């Protein structure tokens, strides 16, 4: 059954949550085995010009409060930055299973409504110090909606937060890629992380290099603060992989899902507090497009 977002569904009033400090959040969770060195320069990324179901509390196979640091000593110190990572709202290309990559698809009506819903959720939480976003339209519009409703400063746009560049496959329907661009498709689905995609596409290692470097640049500017980052399915999966290398991500990063990572600006340690949470969509009577392209291991 297809569920559409109502055009006038009121958001249910919720009491404002308490405002714990970032230090108390970090102290309540253990830290992972991976500590990250200082930020590295951006990799050789290529930057050209520019069935719906009721949503569960988190994406299938993912926890809405999953700590990646299980079994490790408790994190110490008050320099943890709380990074709230939001995937952009739905686009017509998501619904049509078209590979977007760096191509500049806009939000559809459902995506715009999703952006409003996630913005209202974030407006009831601890106020962020800043909001960063990919400069691609689908992320930029989502971020601008969040900034407006949450009364945040102007969005800082950074191309390092873009989706993976998919080379010759960009703009194609996923179902046609294997037959029309076999070499590019083979590279896209390859398990080799250093495999670039013909047509100027990035390898997974290149994607990880640029988005993780961007993450630490943001953390360096906002030690001990809360920030919002709006990005894309593939990029968010790489940030999760970096923060939780021993716990593979199962399920999808749905449109306007919320993930939260605590990052130490001193040691580089990461703690996954929340991953792929879409409870706000459920509360608003909304839904997610389960068979949309993007948000899974082939996200683009």
C-alpha positions as CSV (number, residue, x, y, z in Angstrom):
1,X,0.0,0.0,0.0
2,X,1.3,3.5,-0.8
3,X,1.2,6.1,2.0
4,X,1.4,9.7,1.1
5,X,2.3,12.5,3.4
6,X,-0.9,14.5,4.3
7,X,-0.8,18.1,3.3
8,X,-2.3,19.4,6.5
9,X,-1.5,16.8,9.1
10,X,-0.8,18.7,12.4
11,X,2.3,17.8,14.2
12,X,1.5,16.4,17.6
13,X,2.6,18.6,20.5
14,X,5.4,17.1,22.5
15,X,7.0,18.3,25.7
16,X,10.4,19.9,25.2
17,X,13.1,17.4,26.2
18,X,15.6,18.3,28.9
19,X,18.8,19.9,27.6
20,X,21.7,17.7,28.8
21,X,25.2,18.8,28.1
22,X,27.3,17.2,25.4
23,X,29.7,16.1,28.1
24,X,27.0,14.2,30.0
25,X,25.8,12.6,26.8
26,X,29.4,11.4,26.1
27,X,29.9,10.2,29.6
28,X,26.8,8.0,29.4
29,X,28.1,6.0,26.5
30,X,31.3,4.0,26.0
31,X,33.8,4.8,23.3
32,X,34.8,2.8,20.2
33,X,38.1,1.1,19.5
34,X,38.9,3.4,16.6
35,X,40.5,6.8,17.4
36,X,41.0,9.0,14.5
37,X,44.1,11.1,13.8
38,X,43.9,14.8,12.9
39,X,41.8,15.8,9.9
40,X,43.2,14.8,6.5
41,X,43.1,16.9,3.3
42,X,40.3,16.2,0.9
43,X,40.8,13.3,-1.6
44,X,40.7,13.7,-5.3
45,X,36.9,14.0,-5.5
46,X,35.4,15.1,-8.8
47,X,33.1,18.1,-8.4
48,X,31.4,19.1,-11.7
49,X,29.2,22.1,-12.0
50,X,26.6,21.7,-10.9
51,X,6.3,0.9,-2.3
52,X,5.4,3.5,0.5
53,X,4.8,2.0,4.0
54,X,4.2,3.2,7.5
55,X,7.5,4.2,8.9
56,X,9.0,2.3,11.9
57,X,10.9,4.0,14.6
58,X,14.2,3.2,12.8
59,X,15.1,1.7,9.5
60,X,14.9,-2.2,9.4
61,X,17.9,-3.8,10.9
62,X,19.0,-0.5,12.6
63,X,18.6,0.7,16.1
64,X,17.3,4.1,16.9
65,X,19.6,4.3,19.9
66,X,22.5,2.1,18.9
67,X,25.9,2.7,20.5
68,X,28.8,1.6,18.3
69,X,31.1,1.6,21.3
70,X,29.7,-1.4,23.2
71,X,32.3,-3.0,25.5
72,X,34.8,-0.2,25.5
73,X,35.8,2.1,28.4
74,X,33.6,5.0,29.1
75,X,34.4,8.2,27.2
76,X,35.8,11.0,29.3
77,X,36.1,14.8,28.8
78,X,33.8,17.5,27.7
79,X,35.0,18.3,24.2
80,X,32.6,16.0,22.4
81,X,30.6,17.6,19.6
82,X,27.2,16.2,19.0
83,X,26.8,15.9,15.2
84,X,23.1,15.4,14.1
85,X,23.2,14.0,10.6
86,X,20.0,14.3,8.5
87,X,19.5,12.8,5.1
88,X,17.7,15.1,2.6
89,X,14.0,14.7,1.8
90,X,12.6,12.6,-1.0
91,X,13.1,13.5,-4.6
92,X,11.2,12.4,-7.7
93,X,14.4,10.7,-8.8
94,X,14.4,8.6,-5.5
95,X,10.9,7.5,-6.3
96,X,11.8,6.7,-9.9
97,X,15.0,4.8,-8.9
98,X,17.3,7.1,-10.8
99,X,20.9,7.4,-9.8
100,X,21.5,11.0,-8.7
101,X,25.1,11.3,-7.6
102,X,26.1,14.9,-8.1
103,X,23.2,15.7,-10.4
104,X,21.0,18.4,-8.9
105,X,17.5,16.9,-8.4
106,X,15.1,18.9,-6.3
107,X,12.8,17.8,-3.5
108,X,9.3,16.6,-4.5
109,X,6.2,17.6,-2.5
110,X,6.7,14.7,-0.2
111,X,10.3,15.6,0.4
112,X,9.4,19.1,1.3
113,X,6.8,17.9,3.8
114,X,9.4,15.5,5.2
115,X,11.8,18.4,5.6
116,X,9.2,20.3,7.6
117,X,8.5,17.3,9.8
118,X,12.1,16.7,10.7
119,X,12.7,20.4,11.2
120,X,9.9,20.5,13.8
121,X,11.4,17.5,15.5
122,X,14.8,19.2,15.8
123,X,13.1,22.4,16.9
124,X,12.0,20.6,20.1
125,X,15.5,19.4,20.9
126,X,18.6,21.2,22.2
127,X,19.3,24.1,19.8
128,X,22.2,23.6,17.5
129,X,25.1,26.1,17.2
130,X,25.3,25.8,13.4
131,X,23.9,23.9,10.4
132,X,26.0,22.6,7.5
133,X,24.8,21.0,4.3
134,X,25.8,19.6,0.9
135,X,25.3,22.3,-1.7
136,X,23.2,20.0,-3.9
137,X,19.6,21.3,-4.2
138,X,17.9,18.3,-2.4
139,X,20.1,18.7,0.6
140,X,20.2,22.5,0.5
141,X,16.4,22.9,0.5
142,X,16.1,20.4,3.4
143,X,18.8,22.3,5.4
144,X,17.2,25.7,4.7
145,X,13.8,24.4,5.9
146,X,15.5,23.2,9.1
147,X,17.3,26.4,9.6
148,X,14.1,28.5,9.2
149,X,11.9,26.4,11.6
150,X,14.7,26.0,14.1
151,X,15.7,29.7,13.9
152,X,19.3,28.8,13.1
153,X,22.0,31.0,11.5
154,X,22.5,30.8,7.7
155,X,23.3,27.3,6.4
156,X,27.0,26.7,5.6
157,X,27.2,24.8,2.3
158,X,30.1,22.5,1.7
159,X,30.6,20.4,-1.5
160,X,32.6,17.9,0.6
161,X,29.2,16.8,2.0
162,X,27.8,15.8,-1.5
163,X,26.7,12.3,-2.5
164,X,29.3,10.0,-4.1
165,X,30.0,11.0,-7.7
166,X,28.8,8.0,-9.8
167,X,30.5,8.8,-13.1
168,X,28.8,7.4,-16.2
169,X,25.8,6.1,-14.2
170,X,24.5,9.5,-13.1
171,X,21.0,10.2,-14.4
172,X,20.3,6.5,-15.4
173,X,17.7,4.3,-13.9
174,X,19.4,1.7,-11.7
175,X,17.6,-1.1,-13.6
176,X,19.2,-0.1,-16.8
177,X,22.7,0.5,-15.6
178,X,24.1,-3.0,-15.9
179,X,23.2,-3.4,-19.6
180,X,23.8,0.2,-20.8
181,X,27.0,0.9,-18.8
182,X,28.4,-2.5,-17.8
183,X,31.9,-1.3,-16.9
184,X,30.6,1.6,-14.8
185,X,28.0,-0.7,-13.1
186,X,30.6,-3.3,-12.3
187,X,32.8,-0.7,-10.7
188,X,29.8,0.8,-8.8
189,X,28.8,-2.6,-7.2
190,X,32.4,-3.7,-6.6
191,X,33.5,-4.6,-3.1
192,X,36.8,-3.0,-3.8
193,X,36.8,0.3,-1.9
194,X,39.6,1.8,-4.0
195,X,37.7,1.2,-7.3
196,X,36.7,4.5,-9.0
197,X,33.8,4.6,-11.5
198,X,34.4,5.3,-15.2
199,X,33.3,8.8,-16.2
200,X,34.9,10.7,-13.3
201,X,33.2,8.7,-10.5
202,X,34.7,8.3,-7.0
203,X,35.8,5.2,-5.2
204,X,34.4,4.6,-1.8
205,X,37.7,5.5,-0.3
206,X,37.7,8.9,-2.0
207,X,34.1,9.5,-0.8
208,X,35.1,8.5,2.8
209,X,38.2,10.7,2.6
210,X,36.4,13.9,1.8
211,X,33.3,13.5,4.0
212,X,35.3,12.3,7.1
213,X,37.7,15.2,6.6
214,X,34.8,17.5,6.5
215,X,33.3,16.0,9.6
216,X,36.5,16.7,11.6
217,X,36.8,20.2,10.2
218,X,33.3,20.9,11.5
219,X,34.1,19.3,14.9
220,X,37.2,21.4,15.2
221,X,35.1,24.6,14.9
222,X,32.4,23.4,17.3
223,X,34.0,21.6,20.2
224,X,31.5,20.8,22.9
225,X,28.6,22.1,20.8
226,X,25.7,20.6,18.9
227,X,25.6,20.9,15.1
228,X,23.3,19.7,12.3
229,X,24.7,18.3,9.1
230,X,22.4,17.6,6.1
231,X,23.8,15.2,3.5
232,X,23.1,12.1,1.4
233,X,22.6,8.4,1.8
234,X,26.0,7.2,0.6
235,X,27.9,9.9,2.5
236,X,26.0,9.2,5.7
237,X,26.8,5.5,5.4
238,X,30.5,6.3,5.1
239,X,30.4,8.6,8.2
240,X,28.7,5.7,10.1
241,X,31.3,3.2,8.8
242,X,34.1,5.5,10.0
243,X,32.4,6.0,13.5
244,X,31.5,2.3,13.9
245,X,34.0,0.2,11.8
246,X,33.2,-3.1,13.7
247,X,29.4,-2.9,13.5
248,X,28.1,-3.1,9.9
249,X,25.1,-1.0,9.0
250,X,22.1,-3.0,8.0
251,X,18.9,-1.5,6.4
252,X,18.5,1.9,4.8
253,X,19.2,5.5,5.6
254,X,15.8,6.8,4.8
255,X,14.9,10.3,3.6
256,X,15.0,12.7,6.5
257,X,16.2,10.1,8.9
258,X,18.3,11.3,11.9
259,X,21.6,9.9,13.0
260,X,23.6,11.2,15.9
261,X,27.4,10.8,16.4
262,X,29.4,12.2,19.3
263,X,32.9,13.1,18.1
264,X,35.8,14.1,20.4
265,X,37.7,17.1,19.1
266,X,40.7,16.1,21.0
267,X,41.1,12.3,20.4
268,X,38.9,11.9,17.3
269,X,36.9,9.2,19.0
270,X,33.4,8.6,17.8
271,X,30.3,7.3,19.5
272,X,27.2,6.4,17.5
273,X,24.2,7.5,19.7
274,X,21.4,7.1,17.1
275,X,21.3,5.8,13.6
276,X,18.6,6.1,10.9
277,X,15.8,7.2,13.3
278,X,12.6,8.1,11.5
279,X,10.2,8.1,14.5
280,X,9.3,11.8,13.7
281,X,7.8,10.6,10.4
282,X,5.7,8.1,12.2
283,X,4.5,10.7,14.8
284,X,3.4,12.9,11.9
285,X,1.5,10.2,10.1
286,X,4.0,10.2,7.3
287,X,5.9,7.3,5.6
288,X,9.0,6.4,3.8
289,X,9.5,5.0,0.3
290,X,10.8,1.5,1.0
291,X,11.7,0.7,-2.6
292,X,13.2,4.1,-3.5
293,X,16.7,4.1,-4.9
294,X,19.3,5.4,-2.4
295,X,20.0,5.0,1.3
296,X,21.3,1.4,1.1
297,X,24.7,0.0,0.2
298,X,24.1,1.1,-3.4
299,X,23.2,4.6,-2.4
300,X,23.9,7.4,-4.9
